[in-house]
Amino acid sequence: MASSPQSTPAIPKELLIRDLEGKVTYLPLDRDRILLGRSSACQLCYPDDAGLSRQHMALSKVNGQWMAEDLGSKNGTLVNDRRIEAATPVGIGDRIVAGHLELELSSSLPMSGVQKVEFVEAPESSGPGSSTLVASLDELLGTQSGEMEKTSIMRGNPQMQALIRAGRELAGHRPLNELFEVIMDLSMEAVLAGRGVLMTLEGTELKARAARGAGFKISNTVRDRVINQKSSLLVRDAQMDHGLKAQMSIVQQQVRSMIAVPLQTNDRVIGLIYVDSPDMIREFSREDLGLLTVMANVAAIRIEHARLNEIELVERAMSKELEQAAHIQMGLLPAASPQTPGMDIAGSTAPCRTVGGDYYDYLEFPDGRIGMLVGDVAGKGMPASLLMSSLQARVKVLFEDGDRLAEKITRLNKATTAHTPDNRFITFFMTVADPATGELVFTNAGHNPPLLVRAKGGFELLAGGGMILGILPMAQYEEVRTRMEPGDTLVLFSDGVTEAVNPADEDFGEQRLADLVASLRDRSAQEIVQTIHAEVARFTQGAPPADDITVVVARRL
């Protein structure tokens, strides 16, 4: 049996980018190198993604092959769930994770399902054989009253009655889906059309919202003139129009007469209404064109009002829910600092939104040791706060005592991975301090290394432990030990502190934080926490925080 010829690998043409909220955007692969990060110098700039470094990663085309390269980022870059250390070949279907983003190379844009309406190419109408009339809303509603009086729409005939009825029908408060159906019915009845479809602009695409009939094929020329030029078009006999009679789709549909008008609010077009009359049920008139144009204007204004009303209702409900969620979340955080002999401890968190994804807590053990922990859930808002609450519940169950820290973090990671979406993860740090001896036992799961500011000068970073939680269920963690001397200050913090940016695009940074804490070594832990928050706000010159800010300070007395 003859073997089939080997197919040529598809060439990537688009870069699919899925953000933390699930929104998908596409970037044409029309250049040889693409930078991604929080810096404005990157072609793919996501300044609010705290999981990204300033210049996080690059996609480069080398000899026709696309390569993914991590640029020394803090949280790393994953290709098919494996962290890459060097430039790695990627192709169609490979999954790249950077910060809170998922990237995928694609050969083309995905199909969006069954289309109710098809737009087809047709040459522009011209010449004496054309039977197309053009009107505009501005002409019909012009300021010259004499011209308006000449229009039969304004003289109380059946078209006028249809317009009055439309005004009454659209005056009530209806949900959008019902409103589209009412507008479609009114349009069909007003001009006695055989078929019709109402479409709204969603971004740059037209989406059918209501239809009477099926199999619509509308000329691209008609669509573009209605949407881009705000023109209302009447074709009295499509078979006689030079621009349409050669279009087979029109002939096959047996369309004889049609009207297309913009759904226009003042100067903005939000969609169109298209009606036609197959088999010459009735030839549309100039009055029909004017009537449908004015009705579409009334309908468009009503649609916009309904949309704004629905948005306002949703925002009100969401605001109330967020306020309640914020109250609940604050109740989950420590109500007061632990009173531990030999140590002065304080902490606080400030979400950049109503609710946040930062987490801190204290665990007091019977033998006098104290556990301090801080976590940062990927993202912001309600999803992050829900994961934070879940993390806290697991921590309370696992850490009944302060021993076998690495083993318990390993179990925590397995549980987190099993119940966390693929595009979410958690950075986590926990230490158990013995106030009597000053010994610190800690594990760092991909979190910003806390600072141990020495009383004798300088500081240490508490790194080491393992990778972030929620990525690989089999990840292993280890314990690290160090010691606090009297006068030393331990600072646990989230990246909202060190990655806060001033107008000159400079990070607050670890060195600035260490110097600030060293200058406050004689202050209480509570004063140090408050001063750090104040200095970050001063550094950013009052700009709204881009991320949650959490600080925990422990001083050995």
Salt bridges, closest charged atoms under 4 A:
ASP30 OD1 - ARG31 NE 3.40
ASP32 OD1 - LYS61 NZ 3.87
ASP49 OD1 - HIS100 ND1 2.82
GLU69 OE1 - ARG33 NH1 3.93
ASP81 OD1 - ARG95 NH1 2.72
GLU102 OE1 - ARG18 NH1 3.47
GLU102 OE2 - ARG95 NH2 3.23
GLU118 OE1 - LYS217 NZ 3.98
GLU124 OE2 - ARG225 NH1 3.18
GLU147 OE2 - LYS150 NZ 3.35
GLU169 OE1 - ARG174 NH2 3.12
GLU178 OE2 - ARG174 NH1 2.74
GLU181 OE1 - ARG212 NH2 2.75
ASP185 OD1 - ARG212 NE 2.88
GLU189 OE1 - ARG165 NH1 2.53
GLU202 OE2 - ARG209 NH2 2.78
GLU202 OE2 - ARG307 NH2 3.21
ASP224 OD1 - ARG223 NE 3.01
ASP237 OD2 - ARG256 NH2 3.30
ASP276 OD2 - ARG195 NH2 2.65
ASP288 OD2 - ARG282 NH1 2.80
GLU304 OE2 - ARG268 NH2 2.23
GLU304 OE1 - ARG307 NH1 3.24
GLU312 OE2 - ARG316 NH2 2.62
ASP344 OD2 - ARG555 NH1 3.75
ASP361 OD2 - LYS396 NZ 3.13
ASP367 OD2 - ARG369 NE 2.81
ASP401 OD1 - LYS408 NZ 2.49
ASP403 OD1 - ARG369 NH2 3.02
GLU407 OE1 - ARG404 NE 3.50
GLU439 OE2 - ARG481 NH1 3.14
GLU460 OE2 - ARG454 NH2 2.98
GLU479 OE1 - ARG481 NH2 3.56
ASP488 OD2 - ARG454 NH1 2.59
ASP495 OD2 - LYS74 NZ 3.77
GLU499 OE1 - ARG38 NH2 3.37
GLU499 OE2 - LYS74 NZ 2.86
ASP505 OD2 - ARG54 NH2 2.55
ASP507 OD1 - ARG54 NH1 3.56
GLU535 OE1 - ARG538 NH2 2.98
